[in-house]
Amino acid sequence: MPRYFFDIDDGGDRTTDHVGTDFPDAEAARAEAISVLPSIARDAPRTDSREIVATVRDESGLPIFRARLSIEGEWIREPCGRKERIC
């Protein structure tokens, strides 16, 4: 079974996968890259804007797929309890 490597860049830190994971094919590795992004976003520090990128490399080390998750948030009204609140 081929081995694929997942490098993660969350906008502040970059993690390079040196171990890899076996998948039946590139399509299965692609699906894993896409499915892992939301959990990385949930565990990341809370900010209103961020981009998380997962790059899949094959056994030769060449990038074959990149998945990107962008999160943009902004307050429309400040919630109660913040310094300049609107309630």
Secondary structure, 3 states (H helix, E strand, C coil): CCEEEEEEECCCCEECCCCCEECCCHHHHHHHHHHHHHHHHHHCCCCCEEEEEEEEECCCCCEEEEEEEEEECCCCCCCCCCCCCCC
